[in-house]
Amino acid sequence: MANRRPVALAPSSDKTGPMTERLSKVEIRKDALQETVQSVASTVGEVTSIITTAVKDVAGAIGGLATDVFEIRDGARRASEHVEDE
C-alpha cells in the first residue's frame, strides 16, 4: 500500500452566525464579466464547430459534383467516339 500523508484541514472557524461578509461592487462586476467571457467563449466554440462541419460538407458536395461532371464528360466522349466509328 502506498504511503499516505494526512490531509491538512483548514482551521475551523468559531463563527457560527450568519455570513456578514459582502461582495464588493468590483468583485460582483468581475464575476459578471468572467461569466460573460466564459459564455461567449463557449458560444464561439459551438459556432466554430458548426461552421467547420458546414465547410466540410460543402467541400464534399462540390467534390461529388466534380466527380459527376468528370464521369459525364468521359461518358459523352466515349459515346461520341462510338458514333464516329460507325
Gaussian input, Z-matrix of N, CA and C with variables (Angstrom, degrees):
# hf/3-21g

backbone

0 1
 N
 C     1     B1
 C     2     B2     1     A1
 N     3     B3     2     A2     1     D1
 C     4     B4     3     A3     2     D2
 C     5     B5     4     A4     3     D3
 N     6     B6     5     A5     4     D4
 C     7     B7     6     A6     5     D5
 C     8     B8     7     A7     6     D6
 N     9     B9     8     A8     7     D7
 C    10    B10     9     A9     8     D8
 C    11    B11    10    A10     9     D9
 N    12    B12    11    A11    10    D10
 C    13    B13    12    A12    11    D11
 C    14    B14    13    A13    12    D12
 N    15    B15    14    A14    13    D13
 C    16    B16    15    A15    14    D14
 C    17    B17    16    A16    15    D15
 N    18    B18    17    A17    16    D16
 C    19    B19    18    A18    17    D17
 C    20    B20    19    A19    18    D18
 N    21    B21    20    A20    19    D19
 C    22    B22    21    A21    20    D20
 C    23    B23    22    A22    21    D21
 N    24    B24    23    A23    22    D22
 C    25    B25    24    A24    23    D23
 C    26    B26    25    A25    24    D24
 N    27    B27    26    A26    25    D25
 C    28    B28    27    A27    26    D26
 C    29    B29    28    A28    27    D27
 N    30    B30    29    A29    28    D28
 C    31    B31    30    A30    29    D29
 C    32    B32    31    A31    30    D30
 N    33    B33    32    A32    31    D31
 C    34    B34    33    A33    32    D32
 C    35    B35    34    A34    33    D33
 N    36    B36    35    A35    34    D34
 C    37    B37    36    A36    35    D35
 C    38    B38    37    A37    36    D36
 N    39    B39    38    A38    37    D37
 C    40    B40    39    A39    38    D38
 C    41    B41    40    A40    39    D39
 N    42    B42    41    A41    40    D40
 C    43    B43    42    A42    41    D41
 C    44    B44    43    A43    42    D42
 N    45    B45    44    A44    43    D43
 C    46    B46    45    A45    44    D44
 C    47    B47    46    A46    45    D45
 N    48    B48    47    A47    46    D46
 C    49    B49    48    A48    47    D47
 C    50    B50    49    A49    48    D48
 N    51    B51    50    A50    49    D49
 C    52    B52    51    A51    50    D50
 C    53    B53    52    A52    51    D51
 N    54    B54    53    A53    52    D52
 C    55    B55    54    A54    53    D53
 C    56    B56    55    A55    54    D54
 N    57    B57    56    A56    55    D55
 C    58    B58    57    A57    56    D56
 C    59    B59    58    A58    57    D57
 N    60    B60    59    A59    58    D58
 C    61    B61    60    A60    59    D59
 C    62    B62    61    A61    60    D60
 N    63    B63    62    A62    61    D61
 C    64    B64    63    A63    62    D62
 C    65    B65    64    A64    63    D63
 N    66    B66    65    A65    64    D64
 C    67    B67    66    A66    65    D65
 C    68    B68    67    A67    66    D66
 N    69    B69    68    A68    67    D67
 C    70    B70    69    A69    68    D68
 C    71    B71    70    A70    69    D69
 N    72    B72    71    A71    70    D70
 C    73    B73    72    A72    71    D71
 C    74    B74    73    A73    72    D72
 N    75    B75    74    A74    73    D73
 C    76    B76    75    A75    74    D74
 C    77    B77    76    A76    75    D75
 N    78    B78    77    A77    76    D76
 C    79    B79    78    A78    77    D77
 C    80    B80    79    A79    78    D78
 N    81    B81    80    A80    79    D79
 C    82    B82    81    A81    80    D80
 C    83    B83    82    A82    81    D81
 N    84    B84    83    A83    82    D82
 C    85    B85    84    A84    83    D83
 C    86    B86    85    A85    84    D84
 N    87    B87    86    A86    85    D85
 C    88    B88    87    A87    86    D86
 C    89    B89    88    A88    87    D87
 N    90    B90    89    A89    88    D88
 C    91    B91    90    A90    89    D89
 C    92    B92    91    A91    90    D90
 N    93    B93    92    A92    91    D91
 C    94    B94    93    A93    92    D92
 C    95    B95    94    A94    93    D93
 N    96    B96    95    A95    94    D94
 C    97    B97    96    A96    95    D95
 C    98    B98    97    A97    96    D96
 N    99    B99    98    A98    97    D97
 C   100   B100    99    A99    98    D98
 C   101   B101   100   A100    99    D99
 N   102   B102   101   A101   100   D100
 C   103   B103   102   A102   101   D101
 C   104   B104   103   A103   102   D102
 N   105   B105   104   A104   103   D103
 C   106   B106   105   A105   104   D104
 C   107   B107   106   A106   105   D105
 N   108   B108   107   A107   106   D106
 C   109   B109   108   A108   107   D107
 C   110   B110   109   A109   108   D108
 N   111   B111   110   A110   109   D109
 C   112   B112   111   A111   110   D110
 C   113   B113   112   A112   111   D111
 N   114   B114   113   A113   112   D112
 C   115   B115   114   A114   113   D113
 C   116   B116   115   A115   114   D114
 N   117   B117   116   A116   115   D115
 C   118   B118   117   A117   116   D116
 C   119   B119   118   A118   117   D117
 N   120   B120   119   A119   118   D118
 C   121   B121   120   A120   119   D119
 C   122   B122   121   A121   120   D120
 N   123   B123   122   A122   121   D121
 C   124   B124   123   A123   122   D122
 C   125   B125   124   A124   123   D123
 N   126   B126   125   A125   124   D124
 C   127   B127   126   A126   125   D125
 C   128   B128   127   A127   126   D126
 N   129   B129   128   A128   127   D127
 C   130   B130   129   A129   128   D128
 C   131   B131   130   A130   129   D129
 N   132   B132   131   A131   130   D130
 C   133   B133   132   A132   131   D131
 C   134   B134   133   A133   132   D132
 N   135   B135   134   A134   133   D133
 C   136   B136   135   A135   134   D134
 C   137   B137   136   A136   135   D135
 N   138   B138   137   A137   136   D136
 C   139   B139   138   A138   137   D137
 C   140   B140   139   A139   138   D138
 N   141   B141   140   A140   139   D139
 C   142   B142   141   A141   140   D140
 C   143   B143   142   A142   141   D141
 N   144   B144   143   A143   142   D142
 C   145   B145   144   A144   143   D143
 C   146   B146   145   A145   144   D144
 N   147   B147   146   A146   145   D145
 C   148   B148   147   A147   146   D146
 C   149   B149   148   A148   147   D147
 N   150   B150   149   A149   148   D148
 C   151   B151   150   A150   149   D149
 C   152   B152   151   A151   150   D150
 N   153   B153   152   A152   151   D151
 C   154   B154   153   A153   152   D152
 C   155   B155   154   A154   153   D153
 N   156   B156   155   A155   154   D154
 C   157   B157   156   A156   155   D155
 C   158   B158   157   A157   156   D156
 N   159   B159   158   A158   157   D157
 C   160   B160   159   A159   158   D158
 C   161   B161   160   A160   159   D159
 N   162   B162   161   A161   160   D160
 C   163   B163   162   A162   161   D161
 C   164   B164   163   A163   162   D162
 N   165   B165   164   A164   163   D163
 C   166   B166   165   A165   164   D164
 C   167   B167   166   A166   165   D165
 N   168   B168   167   A167   166   D166
 C   169   B169   168   A168   167   D167
 C   170   B170   169   A169   168   D168
 N   171   B171   170   A170   169   D169
 C   172   B172   171   A171   170   D170
 C   173   B173   172   A172   171   D171
 N   174   B174   173   A173   172   D172
 C   175   B175   174   A174   173   D173
 C   176   B176   175   A175   174   D174
 N   177   B177   176   A176   175   D175
 C   178   B178   177   A177   176   D176
 C   179   B179   178   A178   177   D177
 N   180   B180   179   A179   178   D178
 C   181   B181   180   A180   179   D179
 C   182   B182   181   A181   180   D180
 N   183   B183   182   A182   181   D181
 C   184   B184   183   A183   182   D182
 C   185   B185   184   A184   183   D183
 N   186   B186   185   A185   184   D184
 C   187   B187   186   A186   185   D185
 C   188   B188   187   A187   186   D186
 N   189   B189   188   A188   187   D187
 C   190   B190   189   A189   188   D188
 C   191   B191   190   A190   189   D189
 N   192   B192   191   A191   190   D190
 C   193   B193   192   A192   191   D191
 C   194   B194   193   A193   192   D192
 N   195   B195   194   A194   193   D193
 C   196   B196   195   A195   194   D194
 C   197   B197   196   A196   195   D195
 N   198   B198   197   A197   196   D196
 C   199   B199   198   A198   197   D197
 C   200   B200   199   A199   198   D198
 N   201   B201   200   A200   199   D199
 C   202   B202   201   A201   200   D200
 C   203   B203   202   A202   201   D201
 N   204   B204   203   A203   202   D202
 C   205   B205   204   A204   203   D203
 C   206   B206   205   A205   204   D204
 N   207   B207   206   A206   205   D205
 C   208   B208   207   A207   206   D206
 C   209   B209   208   A208   207   D207
 N   210   B210   209   A209   208   D208
 C   211   B211   210   A210   209   D209
 C   212   B212   211   A211   210   D210
 N   213   B213   212   A212   211   D211
 C   214   B214   213   A213   212   D212
 C   215   B215   214   A214   213   D213
 N   216   B216   215   A215   214   D214
 C   217   B217   216   A216   215   D215
 C   218   B218   217   A217   216   D216
 N   219   B219   218   A218   217   D217
 C   220   B220   219   A219   218   D218
 C   221   B221   220   A220   219   D219
 N   222   B222   221   A221   220   D220
 C   223   B223   222   A222   221   D221
 C   224   B224   223   A223   222   D222
 N   225   B225   224   A224   223   D223
 C   226   B226   225   A225   224   D224
 C   227   B227   226   A226   225   D225
 N   228   B228   227   A227   226   D226
 C   229   B229   228   A228   227   D227
 C   230   B230   229   A229   228   D228
 N   231   B231   230   A230   229   D229
 C   232   B232   231   A231   230   D230
 C   233   B233   232   A232   231   D231
 N   234   B234   233   A233   232   D232
 C   235   B235   234   A234   233   D233
 C   236   B236   235   A235   234   D234
 N   237   B237   236   A236   235   D235
 C   238   B238   237   A237   236   D236
 C   239   B239   238   A238   237   D237
 N   240   B240   239   A239   238   D238
 C   241   B241   240   A240   239   D239
 C   242   B242   241   A241   240   D240
 N   243   B243   242   A242   241   D241
 C   244   B244   243   A243   242   D242
 C   245   B245   244   A244   243   D243
 N   246   B246   245   A245   244   D244
 C   247   B247   246   A246   245   D245
 C   248   B248   247   A247   246   D246
 N   249   B249   248   A248   247   D247
 C   250   B250   249   A249   248   D248
 C   251   B251   250   A250   249   D249
 N   252   B252   251   A251   250   D250
 C   253   B253   252   A252   251   D251
 C   254   B254   253   A253   252   D252
 N   255   B255   254   A254   253   D253
 C   256   B256   255   A255   254   D254
 C   257   B257   256   A256   255   D255

   B1=1.4421
   B2=1.5204
   B3=1.3185
   B4=1.4611
   B5=1.5163
   B6=1.3347
   B7=1.4669
   B8=1.5118
   B9=1.2911
   B10=1.4647
   B11=1.5099
   B12=1.3093
   B13=1.4547
   B14=1.5140
   B15=1.2993
   B16=1.4631
   B17=1.5254
   B18=1.2957
   B19=1.4584
   B20=1.5153
   B21=1.3208
   B22=1.4659
   B23=1.5194
   B24=1.2776
   B25=1.4565
   B26=1.5184
   B27=1.3090
   B28=1.4622
   B29=1.5132
   B30=1.3092
   B31=1.4645
   B32=1.5177
   B33=1.3111
   B34=1.4616
   B35=1.5207
   B36=1.3000
   B37=1.4589
   B38=1.5217
   B39=1.2984
   B40=1.4613
   B41=1.5201
   B42=1.3380
   B43=1.4629
   B44=1.5229
   B45=1.2929
   B46=1.4635
   B47=1.5190
   B48=1.2959
   B49=1.4621
   B50=1.5151
   B51=1.3282
   B52=1.4641
   B53=1.5290
   B54=1.3191
   B55=1.4553
   B56=1.5199
   B57=1.2984
   B58=1.4637
   B59=1.5134
   B60=1.3294
   B61=1.4563
   B62=1.5215
   B63=1.3059
   B64=1.4616
   B65=1.5197
   B66=1.3169
   B67=1.4540
   B68=1.5199
   B69=1.3116
   B70=1.4612
   B71=1.5250
   B72=1.3190
   B73=1.4677
   B74=1.5230
   B75=1.3238
   B76=1.4626
   B77=1.5300
   B78=1.3213
   B79=1.4623
   B80=1.5290
   B81=1.3171
   B82=1.4684
   B83=1.5225
   B84=1.3286
   B85=1.4702
   B86=1.5284
   B87=1.3302
   B88=1.4639
   B89=1.5243
   B90=1.3202
   B91=1.4660
   B92=1.5261
   B93=1.3373
   B94=1.4654
   B95=1.5267
   B96=1.3311
   B97=1.4591
   B98=1.5291
   B99=1.3153
   B100=1.4628
   B101=1.5254
   B102=1.3132
   B103=1.4699
   B104=1.5240
   B105=1.3313
   B106=1.4636
   B107=1.5230
   B108=1.3291
   B109=1.4652
   B110=1.5258
   B111=1.3176
   B112=1.4639
   B113=1.5228
   B114=1.3162
   B115=1.4609
   B116=1.5261
   B117=1.3340
   B118=1.4652
   B119=1.5284
   B120=1.3243
   B121=1.4658
   B122=1.5266
   B123=1.3100
   B124=1.4610
   B125=1.5244
   B126=1.3226
   B127=1.4651
   B128=1.5220
   B129=1.3319
   B130=1.4650
   B131=1.5259
   B132=1.3142
   B133=1.4620
   B134=1.5174
   B135=1.3258
   B136=1.4677
   B137=1.5229
   B138=1.3374
   B139=1.4658
   B140=1.5280
   B141=1.3238
   B142=1.4648
   B143=1.5207
   B144=1.3127
   B145=1.4594
   B146=1.5272
   B147=1.3232
   B148=1.4696
   B149=1.5221
   B150=1.3409
   B151=1.4658
   B152=1.5234
   B153=1.3174
   B154=1.4644
   B155=1.5203
   B156=1.3174
   B157=1.4636
   B158=1.5241
   B159=1.3359
   B160=1.4651
   B161=1.5283
   B162=1.3247
   B163=1.4680
   B164=1.5246
   B165=1.3281
   B166=1.4681
   B167=1.5286
   B168=1.3334
   B169=1.4648
   B170=1.5260
   B171=1.3351
   B172=1.4692
   B173=1.5291
   B174=1.3349
   B175=1.4665
   B176=1.5257
   B177=1.3221
   B178=1.4607
   B179=1.5196
   B180=1.3339
   B181=1.4648
   B182=1.5267
   B183=1.3296
   B184=1.4662
   B185=1.5270
   B186=1.3189
   B187=1.4650
   B188=1.5197
   B189=1.3318
   B190=1.4635
   B191=1.5197
   B192=1.3257
   B193=1.4638
   B194=1.5264
   B195=1.3234
   B196=1.4653
   B197=1.5273
   B198=1.3207
   B199=1.4668
   B200=1.5235
   B201=1.3361
   B202=1.4668
   B203=1.5266
   B204=1.3332
   B205=1.4699
   B206=1.5294
   B207=1.3378
   B208=1.4683
   B209=1.5231
   B210=1.3299
   B211=1.4641
   B212=1.5243
   B213=1.3245
   B214=1.4731
   B215=1.5208
   B216=1.3439
   B217=1.4649
   B218=1.5249
   B219=1.3274
   B220=1.4597
   B221=1.5271
   B222=1.3274
   B223=1.4670
   B224=1.5203
   B225=1.3246
   B226=1.4660
   B227=1.5271
   B228=1.3305
   B229=1.4669
   B230=1.5261
   B231=1.3331
   B232=1.4684
   B233=1.5304
   B234=1.3339
   B235=1.4705
   B236=1.5239
   B237=1.3262
   B238=1.4609
   B239=1.5264
   B240=1.3282
   B241=1.4665
   B242=1.5255
   B243=1.3184
   B244=1.4610
   B245=1.5257
   B246=1.3327
   B247=1.4633
   B248=1.5235
   B249=1.3295
   B250=1.4663
   B251=1.5224
   B252=1.3297
   B253=1.4610
   B254=1.5236
   B255=1.2810
   B256=1.4716
   B257=1.4807
   A1=108.79
   A2=118.53
   A3=123.05
   A4=110.76
   A5=114.38
   A6=118.96
   A7=109.20
   A8=115.99
   A9=120.01
   A10=109.20
   A11=114.34
   A12=119.85
   A13=108.42
   A14=117.22
   A15=118.77
   A16=110.00
   A17=114.96
   A18=121.07
   A19=108.37
   A20=115.44
   A21=119.43
   A22=108.50
   A23=116.65
   A24=121.65
   A25=109.55
   A26=115.34
   A27=119.91
   A28=108.57
   A29=115.98
   A30=117.57
   A31=110.35
   A32=115.87
   A33=119.42
   A34=109.71
   A35=114.43
   A36=120.32
   A37=109.01
   A38=114.97
   A39=119.28
   A40=111.38
   A41=116.56
   A42=120.14
   A43=108.97
   A44=116.16
   A45=120.13
   A46=110.99
   A47=117.51
   A48=121.69
   A49=111.48
   A50=116.13
   A51=120.92
   A52=110.80
   A53=115.38
   A54=120.75
   A55=109.12
   A56=116.21
   A57=119.83
   A58=111.77
   A59=118.26
   A60=120.67
   A61=109.23
   A62=115.64
   A63=120.66
   A64=109.74
   A65=114.89
   A66=119.41
   A67=109.16
   A68=115.93
   A69=119.55
   A70=108.91
   A71=115.78
   A72=120.41
   A73=110.39
   A74=116.43
   A75=120.04
   A76=110.49
   A77=117.33
   A78=120.09
   A79=111.08
   A80=116.95
   A81=120.69
   A82=109.62
   A83=116.86
   A84=120.89
   A85=110.61
   A86=116.36
   A87=120.72
   A88=110.21
   A89=117.16
   A90=121.14
   A91=111.15
   A92=116.44
   A93=120.22
   A94=110.49
   A95=116.67
   A96=120.53
   A97=110.63
   A98=116.63
   A99=120.76
   A100=110.67
   A101=118.20
   A102=121.71
   A103=110.58
   A104=116.46
   A105=120.62
   A106=110.70
   A107=116.85
   A108=120.90
   A109=110.32
   A110=117.79
   A111=120.56
   A112=111.02
   A113=117.05
   A114=120.91
   A115=110.89
   A116=116.13
   A117=120.42
   A118=109.97
   A119=117.39
   A120=120.83
   A121=110.87
   A122=116.75
   A123=120.83
   A124=110.80
   A125=116.40
   A126=120.94
   A127=110.96
   A128=117.16
   A129=120.59
   A130=109.84
   A131=117.02
   A132=120.40
   A133=112.18
   A134=116.63
   A135=120.60
   A136=110.93
   A137=116.67
   A138=120.89
   A139=110.17
   A140=116.92
   A141=120.76
   A142=110.92
   A143=116.97
   A144=121.09
   A145=110.92
   A146=116.38
   A147=120.77
   A148=110.35
   A149=116.56
   A150=120.76
   A151=110.43
   A152=117.47
   A153=121.13
   A154=110.81
   A155=116.70
   A156=120.79
   A157=110.75
   A158=116.87
   A159=120.38
   A160=110.93
   A161=117.37
   A162=120.92
   A163=110.04
   A164=116.51
   A165=120.85
   A166=110.48
   A167=116.83
   A168=120.80
   A169=111.59
   A170=117.21
   A171=121.09
   A172=109.86
   A173=117.07
   A174=120.20
   A175=110.69
   A176=117.04
   A177=120.51
   A178=112.19
   A179=116.52
   A180=120.54
   A181=111.06
   A182=117.02
   A183=120.39
   A184=110.14
   A185=117.12
   A186=120.36
   A187=111.71
   A188=116.33
   A189=120.45
   A190=111.83
   A191=116.58
   A192=121.04
   A193=110.45
   A194=116.94
   A195=120.24
   A196=110.51
   A197=117.27
   A198=120.92
   A199=110.42
   A200=116.78
   A201=120.63
   A202=111.12
   A203=116.90
   A204=120.81
   A205=109.98
   A206=117.53
   A207=120.13
   A208=111.00
   A209=116.82
   A210=120.07
   A211=111.14
   A212=117.41
   A213=120.95
   A214=109.80
   A215=116.65
   A216=120.58
   A217=110.52
   A218=116.95
   A219=121.05
   A220=110.51
   A221=116.21
   A222=119.99
   A223=111.93
   A224=116.54
   A225=120.35
   A226=110.17
   A227=117.14
   A228=120.58
   A229=110.38
   A230=117.31
   A231=120.44
   A232=110.98
   A233=116.07
   A234=119.45
   A235=110.39
   A236=116.52
   A237=120.61
   A238=110.44
   A239=117.18
   A240=120.94
   A241=110.38
   A242=116.70
   A243=121.17
   A244=110.16
   A245=118.25
   A246=122.38
   A247=109.83
   A248=118.37
   A249=121.82
   A250=111.57
   A251=117.28
   A252=121.49
   A253=111.83
   A254=118.27
   A255=120.67
   A256=113.17
   D1=139.76
   D2=-177.51
   D3=-69.06
   D4=151.72
   D5=175.97
   D6=-68.30
   D7=129.27
   D8=-179.61
   D9=-112.20
   D10=135.53
   D11=176.42
   D12=-96.91
   D13=146.83
   D14=177.22
   D15=-68.12
   D16=145.07
   D17=178.82
   D18=-81.68
   D19=130.45
   D20=178.60
   D21=-78.12
   D22=129.52
   D23=179.72
   D24=-100.55
   D25=146.09
   D26=176.65
   D27=-68.09
   D28=145.88
   D29=179.18
   D30=-61.34
   D31=139.62
   D32=-178.66
   D33=-72.95
   D34=148.07
   D35=-179.23
   D36=-94.16
   D37=141.01
   D38=177.20
   D39=-81.74
   D40=-7.95
   D41=-177.72
   D42=-78.17
   D43=123.49
   D44=177.93
   D45=-119.63
   D46=0.65
   D47=-177.96
   D48=-85.57
   D49=-174.52
   D50=-179.59
   D51=-66.72
   D52=154.10
   D53=-179.95
   D54=-69.53
   D55=125.55
   D56=-178.34
   D57=-108.10
   D58=-10.54
   D59=-179.32
   D60=-75.18
   D61=132.25
   D62=179.36
   D63=-112.51
   D64=153.24
   D65=176.88
   D66=-79.58
   D67=142.08
   D68=177.35
   D69=-77.41
   D70=161.72
   D71=178.50
   D72=-60.61
   D73=-37.16
   D74=179.32
   D75=-63.85
   D76=-42.62
   D77=-179.79
   D78=-67.70
   D79=-37.63
   D80=177.07
   D81=-62.87
   D82=-44.35
   D83=179.20
   D84=-64.55
   D85=-40.56
   D86=178.47
   D87=-61.52
   D88=-44.48
   D89=179.25
   D90=-63.58
   D91=-42.13
   D92=179.09
   D93=-64.47
   D94=-42.63
   D95=178.56
   D96=-64.12
   D97=-42.22
   D98=179.02
   D99=-60.90
   D100=-45.93
   D101=178.58
   D102=-62.38
   D103=-40.00
   D104=179.73
   D105=-63.96
   D106=-46.80
   D107=-179.90
   D108=-62.31
   D109=-41.64
   D110=178.80
   D111=-64.28
   D112=-40.60
   D113=179.12
   D114=-65.60
   D115=-43.62
   D116=178.68
   D117=-62.71
   D118=-44.22
   D119=-179.96
   D120=-60.81
   D121=-41.47
   D122=178.88
   D123=-64.32
   D124=-44.15
   D125=-179.85
   D126=-65.20
   D127=-42.66
   D128=177.74
   D129=-60.45
   D130=-40.56
   D131=177.43
   D132=-61.69
   D133=-43.55
   D134=178.97
   D135=-63.68
   D136=-46.02
   D137=-179.31
   D138=-64.02
   D139=-41.17
   D140=177.96
   D141=-59.86
   D142=-41.58
   D143=178.38
   D144=-63.90
   D145=-42.23
   D146=178.69
   D147=-62.42
   D148=-45.81
   D149=-178.86
   D150=-65.35
   D151=-41.88
   D152=179.17
   D153=-60.05
   D154=-44.58
   D155=178.37
   D156=-64.35
   D157=-41.13
   D158=179.84
   D159=-63.68
   D160=-44.22
   D161=179.26
   D162=-61.72
   D163=-43.00
   D164=178.53
   D165=-61.03
   D166=-44.26
   D167=-179.76
   D168=-65.27
   D169=-41.66
   D170=178.79
   D171=-63.99
   D172=-44.03
   D173=178.69
   D174=-60.97
   D175=-40.05
   D176=177.67
   D177=-64.64
   D178=-41.19
   D179=179.23
   D180=-65.74
   D181=-42.82
   D182=179.10
   D183=-65.74
   D184=-40.11
   D185=176.65
   D186=-61.99
   D187=-40.16
   D188=176.96
   D189=-64.12
   D190=-40.59
   D191=177.37
   D192=-63.45
   D193=-44.03
   D194=179.37
   D195=-60.91
   D196=-41.32
   D197=177.72
   D198=-61.37
   D199=-43.97
   D200=178.15
   D201=-60.94
   D202=-43.34
   D203=-179.25
   D204=-62.46
   D205=-43.79
   D206=178.58
   D207=-62.19
   D208=-41.70
   D209=-179.94
   D210=-66.71
   D211=-40.37
   D212=178.59
   D213=-64.66
   D214=-44.73
   D215=179.75
   D216=-61.78
   D217=-43.23
   D218=179.95
   D219=-64.54
   D220=-42.24
   D221=178.07
   D222=-63.82
   D223=-40.99
   D224=179.21
   D225=-65.69
   D226=-39.36
   D227=179.01
   D228=-64.10
   D229=-43.62
   D230=179.29
   D231=-64.99
   D232=-39.43
   D233=178.67
   D234=-65.32
   D235=-39.28
   D236=179.54
   D237=-65.71
   D238=-41.31
   D239=178.08
   D240=-64.34
   D241=-37.36
   D242=-179.95
   D243=-65.42
   D244=-40.06
   D245=-179.71
   D246=-68.94
   D247=-39.02
   D248=-179.46
   D249=-66.81
   D250=-30.02
   D251=-179.44
   D252=-71.70
   D253=-21.14
   D254=-176.59
   D255=-85.98

